[in-house]
Amino acid sequence: TDRRRNRLRRRRGCCACVRVPDGMDASGKLVTIASVVFGLRFLVLAAFHPYLYLWLEQNGFGTHERGVLGGVSSVVRFFAPMMLGFLADWLGRRR
């Protein structure tokens, strides 16, 4: 019966190839993986972003150019999640 229960649990998850540990469904595992990925992304951003403008200055970018790049990157970071969410909803699988 345990084998049958595990097979049904895997089938109900969003990915049939993901092995689900006891006590956690497939969506919980995917949420954990997504949390780790986004956490690492923000960690890398926090580590390198303060030095980006110094690097740009060393490579010949002027004050105005660095300001424009900073502004554009902020606008892109604000709108990109909304655009990607809209795209995912528009292209997404209907159940």
C-alpha positions in Angstrom: 0.0 0.0 0.0 2.9 2.4 0.6 4.1 1.9 -3.0 0.6 2.7 -4.3 0.3 5.8 -2.0 3.7 7.1 -3.1 2.8 6.6 -6.8 -0.5 8.5 -6.3 1.3 11.2 -4.4 3.8 11.7 -7.2 1.0 11.6 -9.8 -0.9 14.4 -8.0 2.1 16.7 -7.9 2.9 19.2 -10.6 5.9 17.2 -11.8 5.8 13.5 -12.2 9.6 13.3 -12.1 9.9 15.0 -8.7 10.3 12.5 -5.8 8.2 13.8 -2.9 9.5 13.2 0.6 7.0 12.0 3.2 5.1 14.8 4.8 5.6 17.2 1.9 3.6 17.5 -1.3 5.2 18.4 -4.7 4.0 22.0 -4.5 5.8 22.4 -1.2 9.0 21.1 -2.6 8.8 23.5 -5.6 8.1 26.4 -3.3 11.2 25.5 -1.3 13.3 25.3 -4.4 11.9 28.6 -5.7 12.6 30.3 -2.4 16.2 29.1 -2.4 16.7 30.3 -6.0 15.2 33.8 -5.3 17.2 34.1 -2.1 20.5 33.3 -3.9 19.5 35.8 -6.6 19.0 38.6 -4.1 22.2 37.7 -2.2 24.2 38.0 -5.4 22.5 41.3 -6.3 23.2 42.7 -2.8 26.8 41.6 -3.0 27.6 43.0 -6.5 25.2 46.0 -7.0 27.1 48.5 -4.8 30.3 47.9 -6.7 28.7 48.0 -10.2 28.9 51.8 -10.4 32.5 51.8 -9.3 33.3 49.3 -12.0 31.4 51.4 -14.6 33.4 54.5 -13.5 36.7 52.6 -13.8 35.7 51.6 -17.4 35.0 55.1 -18.6 31.3 55.6 -18.0 30.4 59.2 -17.1 28.1 60.2 -14.3 25.2 60.8 -16.6 25.6 57.4 -18.2 25.8 55.6 -14.9 22.7 57.4 -13.7 20.8 56.4 -16.8 21.9 52.7 -16.4 20.8 52.8 -12.8 17.4 54.3 -13.6 16.8 51.9 -16.5 17.7 48.9 -14.3 15.3 50.0 -11.6 12.5 50.5 -14.0 13.1 47.1 -15.6 13.2 45.4 -12.2 9.9 47.0 -11.3 8.0 46.1 -14.5 9.6 42.8 -15.5 7.8 40.6 -12.9 4.5 42.0 -14.0 5.2 41.5 -17.6 6.5 37.9 -17.0 3.4 37.2 -14.9 1.1 38.4 -17.6 3.0 36.4 -20.2 2.9 33.3 -18.0 -0.9 33.7 -17.6 -1.4 34.3 -21.3 0.7 31.3 -22.4 -0.1 29.1 -19.4 -1.7 25.7 -19.4 -5.4 25.7 -18.7 -6.6 22.9 -16.4 
